Amino acid sequence: MSFHADINAVVALIAGILILLQPKLLNYVVAIYLIIIGITGLTGFTGFR
């Protein structure tokens, strides 16, 4: 059985769960997500394959 998930979907799911558990984490989760997306955009990294 093969499982393929888009990295953005996985990150969004984890971020959503963390925000539900600890609403104060919202600022940190958004900041980390934006930093990761920015770094991957600048380096041309498109995903794990």
C-alpha positions as CSV (number, residue, x, y, z in Angstrom):
1,M,0.0,0.0,0.0
2,S,1.4,3.4,-1.0
3,F,0.6,6.6,0.8
4,H,1.3,10.0,-0.8
5,A,0.5,13.2,1.0
6,D,1.2,16.8,-0.1
7,I,3.5,18.4,2.5
8,N,1.4,21.5,2.7
9,A,-1.7,19.4,3.6
10,V,0.3,17.6,6.3
11,V,1.6,20.9,7.7
12,A,-1.8,22.4,7.7
13,L,-3.3,19.5,9.5
14,I,-0.7,19.5,12.2
15,A,-1.0,23.3,12.6
16,G,-4.8,23.0,12.9
17,I,-4.5,20.4,15.6
18,L,-1.9,22.4,17.6
19,I,-4.0,25.5,17.4
20,L,-7.0,23.7,18.7
21,L,-5.0,22.3,21.6
22,Q,-3.1,25.5,22.4
23,P,-4.7,28.7,20.9
24,K,-1.7,30.8,22.0
25,L,0.4,28.8,19.6
26,L,-1.3,30.5,16.6
27,N,1.3,33.2,16.2
28,Y,4.2,30.7,16.3
29,V,2.6,28.2,14.0
30,V,1.8,30.8,11.4
31,A,5.3,32.3,11.6
32,I,7.0,29.0,11.3
33,Y,4.7,28.0,8.4
34,L,5.5,31.2,6.6
35,I,9.2,30.8,7.2
36,I,9.2,27.3,5.9
37,I,7.1,28.2,2.8
38,G,9.5,31.2,2.1
39,I,12.6,29.1,2.4
40,T,11.2,26.3,0.2
41,G,10.1,28.9,-2.4
42,L,13.5,30.6,-2.5
43,T,15.5,27.3,-2.7
44,G,13.2,25.7,-5.3
45,F,12.3,22.7,-3.1
46,T,9.0,21.3,-4.3
47,G,8.5,18.3,-2.0
48,F,9.6,14.9,-1.0
49,R,9.7,12.4,-3.8
